[in-house]
């Protein structure tokens, strides 16, 4: 089956970081002189293309949130990432470095290779649940593989305080996204919102962020349609039934091979496949898939895999897991970036399509734990946030004053003023950053008003700050 439930997952595979957990910096690392010979946070920025994994299956954990924990988001299971890394013998040199390597001397090549090899070793270390001192490797790994609790605070806050319509026709940026839970909440509940996601580590984007986006927006909804047709049930019923079943489970497995095969089978009657060179093979695929007693295993060709991936990425679904032709597909709604905040800010200024359109909402969580990086974060916020303008939820400029908006409508307009939502622990014990140090820095720059819109009432103190232009 494409989904499997109720795995007996041992506690050592749990990757959710609770409120009592703090990022723990690893100060001593191999080759530290090499890796810290330049600015600590100097990772170059690059855009990471969205892609379908070549893995035959993917594992996801559920995160429940909102009032009575009625909403659910799926995030990739870290044990699954460990398995994928174990099968990958080497880290590919990033495409952004290829041009420089053409003319680089041997020492530079060796230096880059050492960095990449160390990066791979570091990733293996931070994914080892028995290693308690490697939540952070400063300048190398910034905690993106873990799902930190303040990101859950943010989706709780959004689900309980804003109507989904208020996010439509917006451009949203999540900085230090990691598991990207806030962005997933918005993408799942809107049709037109553009979301850009940034994380320091390219590996986090490729192994965690992109799989999470695809699972929640494309894979799980698409499976509900495919299962429906395969079982001969009504599509109108399947979305609700599957959604309820998924909400009740903590771990699911998506069989990517079966999903791709079923995708092709359900697309055989479409004209875009008529010129496919493997038409005869596709027919065989349908015959095998349509015969419930058939035990033959059919392996898709590279062409068929590519075509299936293209179809899945081009489909859009509503909240009930039904195909929605009026909704923009995920590859046109998202962009992914890796690199430091300084390099991301510079990258935006060098690309007109990014610099010409700033963001209506910026989200970030658990990103102020280090005073050394707060200046870069702040500069990125200032350069990326759009200037104030009040728009209605359908994207049309609204000429009403704030006093003209009734209480009934306020939830639709309350998130129209460009704003930054920052979720963090009040104090990060053992680290230099805190809510207080960040607020003082923001106030010293005199660009933003700072308002605390939420505070935890139990456990370790956590807060959500809202920043708006003065």
C-alpha positions as CSV (number, residue, x, y, z in Angstrom):
1,X,0.0,0.0,0.0
2,X,1.1,3.6,-0.5
3,X,0.5,4.5,3.1
4,X,1.3,2.5,6.2
5,X,0.3,3.4,9.7
6,X,1.1,2.6,13.4
7,X,4.8,1.9,13.1
8,X,6.4,0.8,16.3
9,X,8.8,3.7,16.3
10,X,11.3,3.7,19.2
11,X,11.9,6.8,21.2
12,X,15.4,7.3,19.8
13,X,13.9,8.2,16.4
14,X,11.9,11.1,17.9
15,X,13.1,14.3,16.3
16,X,10.7,16.9,17.8
17,X,12.4,19.4,20.0
18,X,10.3,20.2,23.0
19,X,10.1,23.5,25.0
20,X,12.7,22.3,27.5
21,X,15.3,21.8,24.7
22,X,17.7,24.5,23.7
23,X,20.0,24.6,20.8
24,X,23.4,23.4,22.0
25,X,26.4,24.7,20.3
26,X,29.3,22.4,19.4
27,X,32.5,24.5,19.8
28,X,35.1,21.9,18.8
29,X,35.0,20.4,15.4
30,X,37.4,18.7,13.1
31,X,39.2,21.0,10.6
32,X,37.9,24.0,12.6
33,X,40.7,26.3,11.4
34,X,39.8,25.6,7.8
35,X,36.1,26.1,8.3
36,X,36.3,29.2,10.4
37,X,39.0,30.9,8.4
38,X,36.5,33.4,7.1
39,X,33.3,35.1,8.4
40,X,31.4,32.5,10.5
41,X,28.1,33.0,8.7
42,X,29.3,33.2,5.1
43,X,27.4,30.5,3.3
44,X,26.8,31.7,-0.3
45,X,23.2,31.9,-1.3
46,X,21.7,29.8,-4.1
47,X,18.2,28.9,-5.3
48,X,17.4,25.3,-4.8
49,X,15.0,23.9,-7.5
50,X,12.0,22.0,-6.3
51,X,12.3,18.3,-7.2
52,X,10.7,14.9,-6.6
53,X,12.9,12.6,-4.6
54,X,14.3,9.4,-6.2
55,X,13.6,7.5,-3.0
56,X,11.2,4.6,-3.3
57,X,9.4,5.6,-0.1
58,X,9.2,8.5,2.4
59,X,8.3,8.5,6.1
60,X,6.5,11.4,7.8
61,X,5.5,12.2,11.4
62,X,2.4,14.2,12.2
63,X,2.4,17.5,14.1
64,X,-1.0,18.5,15.5
65,X,-1.8,22.1,16.3
66,X,-4.5,24.7,16.8
67,X,-7.6,24.6,19.0
68,X,-8.1,21.0,20.3
69,X,-5.2,20.0,18.0
70,X,-7.6,19.5,15.1
71,X,-5.1,20.5,12.4
72,X,-2.3,18.4,11.2
73,X,0.9,18.9,9.3
74,X,3.3,16.2,8.2
75,X,7.1,16.5,8.6
76,X,9.8,14.2,7.3
77,X,10.9,11.5,9.8
78,X,14.6,11.9,10.7
79,X,15.3,8.2,10.6
80,X,14.2,8.3,7.0
81,X,16.8,11.0,6.3
82,X,19.4,8.9,8.0
83,X,18.6,6.0,5.7
84,X,18.9,8.2,2.7
85,X,22.2,9.7,3.8
86,X,23.5,6.2,4.4
87,X,22.9,5.3,0.8
88,X,24.6,8.4,-0.5
89,X,28.4,7.9,-0.6
90,X,29.4,11.5,-1.3
91,X,28.1,15.0,-1.2
92,X,27.8,16.5,-4.7
93,X,29.6,19.8,-5.3
94,X,26.9,22.5,-5.3
95,X,26.1,23.8,-8.8
96,X,26.9,27.4,-7.7
97,X,30.5,26.4,-7.2
98,X,31.0,24.7,-10.6
99,X,32.1,27.8,-12.5
100,X,34.7,28.7,-9.9
101,X,36.1,25.2,-9.9
102,X,36.8,25.3,-13.6
103,X,39.7,27.7,-13.0
104,X,40.5,26.8,-9.4
105,X,44.0,25.5,-8.6
106,X,44.4,22.1,-7.0
107,X,44.6,23.5,-3.4
108,X,41.3,25.3,-3.8
109,X,39.7,22.2,-5.1
110,X,41.1,20.2,-2.2
111,X,39.9,22.8,0.3
112,X,36.4,22.8,-1.1
113,X,36.4,19.0,-1.0
114,X,37.5,19.0,2.6
115,X,34.6,21.4,3.4
116,X,32.1,19.2,1.7
117,X,33.3,16.0,3.3
118,X,33.2,17.7,6.7
119,X,29.7,18.9,6.0
120,X,28.6,15.4,5.3
121,X,30.3,14.1,8.5
122,X,28.6,16.9,10.4
123,X,25.2,16.0,9.1
124,X,25.7,12.4,10.1
125,X,26.6,13.6,13.5
126,X,23.7,15.9,14.1
127,X,21.3,13.2,12.9
128,X,22.7,10.8,15.5
129,X,20.1,11.0,18.3
130,X,22.7,9.9,20.8
131,X,24.7,13.0,20.2
132,X,23.5,15.7,22.5
133,X,26.1,18.4,21.8
134,X,25.6,19.0,18.1
135,X,22.3,20.8,17.7
136,X,24.4,23.6,16.3
137,X,27.8,23.6,14.6
138,X,28.3,27.4,14.2
139,X,28.7,28.4,10.7
140,X,28.1,24.9,9.4
141,X,24.8,23.6,10.7
142,X,22.2,25.8,12.3
143,X,19.6,23.3,13.7
144,X,17.4,22.9,10.6
145,X,16.9,19.2,10.9
146,X,15.1,19.5,14.2
147,X,11.5,20.8,14.5
148,X,11.7,23.4,17.3
149,X,8.7,24.1,19.4
150,X,8.5,27.8,18.7
151,X,7.6,27.0,15.1
152,X,4.6,25.1,16.5
153,X,3.7,28.2,18.6
154,X,3.6,30.2,15.4
155,X,1.2,27.9,13.6
156,X,-1.0,27.6,16.7
157,X,-1.1,31.4,16.7
158,X,-2.0,31.7,13.0
159,X,-4.6,29.0,13.1
160,X,-6.4,30.6,16.1
161,X,-6.1,34.3,15.2
162,X,-6.3,34.6,11.4
163,X,-8.7,33.5,8.8
164,X,-7.1,31.8,5.8
165,X,-8.5,34.3,3.4
166,X,-6.3,37.0,5.0
167,X,-3.2,35.2,3.6
168,X,-4.5,35.1,0.0
169,X,-2.6,37.1,-2.7
170,X,0.3,37.6,-0.4
171,X,4.0,37.1,-0.8
172,X,5.5,35.4,2.3
173,X,9.1,34.7,3.3
174,X,10.2,32.2,6.0
175,X,13.7,32.7,7.2
176,X,15.6,29.9,8.8
177,X,12.7,27.6,7.8
178,X,14.0,24.1,8.6
179,X,10.8,22.0,8.7
180,X,8.9,25.0,7.5
181,X,5.7,24.4,9.6
182,X,4.4,28.0,9.4
183,X,4.8,28.0,5.6
184,X,3.1,24.6,5.3
185,X,0.1,25.9,7.3
186,X,-0.3,28.8,4.9
187,X,0.3,26.8,1.7
188,X,-2.2,24.2,2.7
189,X,-4.9,26.7,3.4
190,X,-4.5,29.1,0.5
191,X,-4.7,29.0,-3.3
192,X,-2.8,32.0,-4.4
193,X,-0.1,32.8,-1.7
194,X,3.5,32.9,-2.9
195,X,5.9,31.4,-0.3
196,X,9.7,31.6,-0.4
197,X,11.7,29.6,2.1
198,X,15.3,30.1,3.2
199,X,17.6,28.0,5.4
200,X,21.3,28.2,6.1
201,X,21.9,24.7,4.9
202,X,21.3,23.4,1.4
203,X,21.0,19.8,2.9
204,X,18.1,21.0,5.1
205,X,16.3,22.4,2.1
206,X,16.8,19.3,0.1
207,X,16.2,16.6,2.7
208,X,13.6,18.3,4.9
209,X,12.0,21.4,3.6
210,X,11.2,20.4,0.0
211,X,10.0,16.9,1.0
212,X,7.7,18.5,3.7
213,X,6.2,20.9,1.1
214,X,5.6,18.1,-1.4
215,X,4.1,15.7,1.1
216,X,1.6,18.2,2.5
217,X,0.7,19.9,-0.8
218,X,1.1,17.3,-3.5
219,X,1.8,13.7,-2.3
220,X,-0.8,13.1,0.4
221,X,-3.6,14.9,-1.4
222,X,-2.8,13.2,-4.7
223,X,-2.8,9.8,-3.1
224,X,-6.3,10.4,-1.8
225,X,-7.4,10.8,-5.4
226,X,-5.5,7.9,-6.7
227,X,-6.6,5.5,-4.0
228,X,-10.1,6.5,-4.7
229,X,-10.0,5.6,-8.3
230,X,-8.1,2.4,-7.7
231,X,-10.7,1.2,-5.1
232,X,-13.6,2.4,-7.2
233,X,-15.0,4.7,-4.5
234,X,-16.5,8.1,-4.9
235,X,-13.9,10.9,-5.0
236,X,-16.2,13.1,-2.9
237,X,-16.0,10.7,0.0
238,X,-12.4,9.8,-0.2
239,X,-10.8,13.1,0.7
240,X,-12.7,13.4,4.0
241,X,-12.2,9.7,4.9
242,X,-8.5,9.7,4.2
243,X,-8.0,13.0,5.9
244,X,-9.6,11.7,9.1
245,X,-7.6,8.5,9.0
246,X,-4.4,10.5,8.6
247,X,-5.2,12.8,11.5
248,X,-5.5,9.9,13.8
249,X,-2.1,8.5,13.0
250,X,1.4,9.7,14.0
251,X,3.5,8.1,11.3
252,X,2.9,7.4,7.6
253,X,4.9,6.0,4.7
254,X,4.3,7.1,1.2
255,X,5.3,4.5,-1.4
256,X,6.7,6.7,-4.2
257,X,7.0,3.9,-6.7
258,X,3.3,3.0,-6.4
259,X,2.3,6.6,-6.4
260,X,4.1,7.3,-9.7
261,X,2.7,4.2,-11.3
262,X,-0.8,5.1,-10.3
263,X,-0.3,8.6,-11.5
264,X,0.6,7.4,-15.0
265,X,-2.3,5.0,-15.0
266,X,-4.8,7.7,-14.2
267,X,-3.3,9.9,-16.9
268,X,-3.4,7.5,-19.8
269,X,-6.4,9.1,-21.3
270,X,-4.7,12.5,-21.4
271,X,-3.4,13.8,-24.7
272,X,-0.1,15.0,-23.3
273,X,0.9,11.3,-23.0
274,X,0.0,10.5,-26.6
275,X,3.5,11.2,-27.9
276,X,5.3,9.5,-25.2
277,X,8.0,7.2,-26.6
278,X,7.2,4.6,-24.0
279,X,3.5,4.4,-24.9
280,X,3.6,0.6,-25.1
281,X,5.3,0.4,-21.7
282,X,2.6,2.7,-20.3
283,X,0.0,0.4,-21.6
284,X,1.7,-2.5,-19.9
285,X,1.8,-0.4,-16.7
286,X,-2.0,0.1,-16.8
287,X,-2.6,-3.6,-17.4
288,X,-0.5,-4.6,-14.5
289,X,-2.0,-1.9,-12.2
290,X,-5.6,-2.6,-13.2
291,X,-5.4,-6.3,-12.5
292,X,-5.8,-6.8,-8.8
293,X,-4.6,-10.5,-9.1
294,X,-1.5,-9.6,-11.0
295,X,1.6,-10.4,-9.1
296,X,4.1,-9.1,-11.7
297,X,6.2,-6.2,-10.5
298,X,6.6,-3.5,-13.1
299,X,9.6,-1.1,-12.9
300,X,9.0,2.4,-14.4
301,X,11.5,3.6,-16.9
302,X,13.3,6.9,-16.4
303,X,11.0,8.6,-18.9
304,X,7.9,7.3,-17.0
305,X,9.3,8.4,-13.7
306,X,10.1,11.9,-15.0
307,X,6.6,12.1,-16.5
308,X,4.9,11.0,-13.3
309,X,6.9,13.6,-11.3
310,X,5.9,16.3,-13.8
311,X,2.2,15.4,-13.4
312,X,2.3,15.4,-9.6
313,X,4.1,18.7,-9.4
314,X,1.6,20.3,-11.8
315,X,-1.6,19.3,-9.9
316,X,-3.3,21.4,-7.3
317,X,-5.7,20.5,-4.5
318,X,-8.2,22.1,-2.2
319,X,-8.5,21.6,1.5
320,X,-10.6,18.5,1.0
321,X,-7.9,16.8,-1.2
322,X,-9.9,17.4,-4.4
323,X,-8.3,18.5,-7.6
324,X,-8.7,22.3,-8.1
325,X,-7.9,23.7,-11.5
326,X,-8.2,27.2,-10.2
327,X,-5.4,26.8,-7.8
328,X,-1.8,27.6,-8.7
329,X,0.5,24.5,-8.6
330,X,3.1,24.3,-6.0
331,X,6.1,24.7,-8.3
332,X,4.8,28.2,-9.3
333,X,4.0,29.1,-5.7
334,X,7.3,28.4,-4.0
335,X,11.0,29.1,-4.2
336,X,13.7,27.7,-2.0
337,X,17.0,29.3,-1.0
338,X,20.0,28.2,1.0
339,X,22.8,30.3,2.4
340,X,23.4,32.9,5.1
341,X,21.1,35.9,5.6
342,X,23.7,38.3,4.4
343,X,24.2,36.4,1.2
344,X,20.4,36.0,0.7
345,X,20.0,39.7,1.0
346,X,22.7,40.3,-1.6
347,X,21.2,37.6,-3.8
348,X,17.9,39.3,-3.8
349,X,19.4,42.7,-4.9
350,X,21.1,41.0,-7.8
351,X,18.0,39.4,-9.2
352,X,15.4,41.8,-10.4
353,X,12.5,39.4,-10.1
354,X,13.2,39.1,-6.4
355,X,14.3,42.7,-5.6
356,X,11.3,44.3,-7.4
357,X,8.8,42.5,-5.2
358,X,9.2,42.4,-1.4
359,X,7.3,40.3,1.1
360,X,4.0,41.1,2.8
361,X,4.7,38.8,5.7
362,X,8.0,37.4,7.0
363,X,8.1,34.5,9.4
364,X,11.0,33.2,11.5
365,X,11.3,31.1,14.6
366,X,14.2,30.1,16.8
367,X,16.7,32.3,14.9
368,X,17.9,34.8,17.5
369,X,19.9,32.5,19.8
370,X,23.2,34.0,18.7
371,X,23.9,37.7,19.0
372,X,26.5,37.5,16.3
373,X,23.8,36.7,13.7
374,X,21.1,39.1,14.9
375,X,22.5,42.0,12.8
376,X,22.4,39.9,9.6
377,X,18.9,38.7,10.4
378,X,17.7,42.3,11.1
379,X,19.3,43.6,7.9
380,X,17.5,40.9,5.9
381,X,14.2,41.8,7.5
382,X,14.6,45.5,6.7
383,X,15.6,44.8,3.1
384,X,12.9,42.2,2.5
385,X,9.7,43.5,4.1
386,X,7.3,45.5,1.9
387,X,6.3,49.0,2.9
388,X,2.9,49.5,4.4
389,X,-0.2,49.3,2.3
390,X,-3.7,48.0,3.2
391,X,-5.2,45.6,0.7
392,X,-8.3,43.5,0.9
393,X,-8.2,39.8,1.0
394,X,-8.7,39.6,-2.8
395,X,-5.6,41.7,-3.4
396,X,-7.4,45.0,-4.3
397,X,-6.3,48.2,-2.6
398,X,-8.7,49.1,0.2
399,X,-9.3,52.8,0.8
400,X,-11.1,52.4,4.1
401,X,-9.4,53.7,7.2
402,X,-8.8,51.2,10.0
403,X,-11.7,52.6,11.9
404,X,-14.1,51.7,9.1
405,X,-13.3,48.0,9.3
406,X,-15.9,46.3,11.4
407,X,-15.0,43.7,14.1
408,X,-16.5,41.1,11.8
409,X,-13.9,41.9,9.1
410,X,-10.9,42.6,11.3
411,X,-9.5,39.1,11.0
412,X,-9.5,39.4,7.2
413,X,-7.5,42.7,7.4
414,X,-5.4,42.3,10.5
415,X,-2.6,40.6,8.6
416,X,-2.7,42.9,5.6
417,X,-0.3,45.4,7.1
418,X,3.2,44.2,6.2
419,X,4.5,42.5,9.3
420,X,7.2,40.2,10.7
421,X,6.3,37.4,13.1
422,X,9.2,36.2,15.1
423,X,8.8,33.3,17.5
424,X,11.6,32.5,20.1
425,X,12.4,31.5,23.6
426,X,12.7,34.4,25.9
427,X,16.2,33.2,27.0
428,X,18.6,30.7,25.4
429,X,20.6,29.4,28.3
430,X,24.3,28.9,27.4
431,X,23.9,31.0,24.2
432,X,24.3,34.8,23.7
433,X,20.9,35.6,22.1
434,X,17.5,36.3,23.7
435,X,14.3,38.2,23.1
436,X,15.7,41.1,25.2
437,X,18.9,41.4,23.2
438,X,17.0,41.3,19.9
439,X,14.3,43.9,21.0
440,X,17.0,46.2,22.2
441,X,18.8,46.0,18.8
442,X,15.5,46.6,16.9
443,X,14.6,49.6,19.0
444,X,18.1,51.0,18.5
445,X,17.6,51.0,14.7
446,X,14.3,52.8,14.9
447,X,12.7,51.1,11.9
448,X,10.1,48.9,13.5
449,X,7.5,49.0,16.2
450,X,7.8,45.8,18.3
451,X,4.7,44.2,19.9
452,X,4.5,41.0,21.9
453,X,1.4,39.3,20.5
454,X,1.7,35.9,22.4
455,X,3.4,34.5,25.4
456,X,3.5,30.9,26.7
457,X,1.7,30.3,30.0
458,X,3.5,27.1,31.0
459,X,7.0,25.6,30.7
460,X,9.9,27.5,29.4
461,X,8.9,31.0,28.5
462,X,8.4,31.5,24.8
463,X,7.1,34.6,22.9
464,X,5.9,35.8,19.5
465,X,6.9,39.3,18.5
466,X,5.2,41.3,15.7
467,X,7.3,43.9,13.9
468,X,5.7,46.6,11.7
469,X,7.1,49.7,10.1
470,X,7.0,52.9,12.2
